[in-house]
């Protein structure tokens, strides 16, 4: 569903004021980038170019780019460099499908939000990871590296979510994707997406 630029800009201006990064993803690539927006200029979202040089050749060959801003998604066939900035055209803005947008919580590094996973091969070991986001249908968390344990299809039979010290009910989940995300400080982490098998 396409939306007006005025509706989008109200949300976008709030994010700019809070310096909240957006997720930039080139289609068909296993990497995404967190980019803090600086404003809208000439009908384009602007942000500082923080894409590592090693990834530029791979990124520029993509035929489609998406930029997620809360419940909005921008799509463009190209990015435009302007000095040290990148511009993302706002010609095509749509709402994310309700199943993805509904009650999706995104956690910052300051939030006390983590997931505790019982190791699928060693029931006596617990793995604690920082939550990245969560919705009714699933969640994603941060991992320092990509391992065989965190691969699509892996089932976690026991997961406990802790937010601000409060635990939720135990649930099961299946890994559905693993994506490498680069932050503006050139650090990177892996976002591991998990779909709930039995909703809480």
Buried (B, 14 or more C-beta within 10 A) or exposed (E): EEBEEEEBBEEBEEBBEEEBBBBBBBEEBEBBBBBBBEEBEEEBBBBBBBBEEEBEEBBEEBEEBBBBBBBBBBBBEEBEEEEEBBBBBBEEBBBBEEEBBEEBEBBEEEEEBBBBBBEBEEEEEEBEBBBBBBBEBBBBBBBEEBEEBBEEEBEBEBBBBBBEEEEEEBBBBBBBEBBBBBBBEEEBBBBBBBBBBEEE
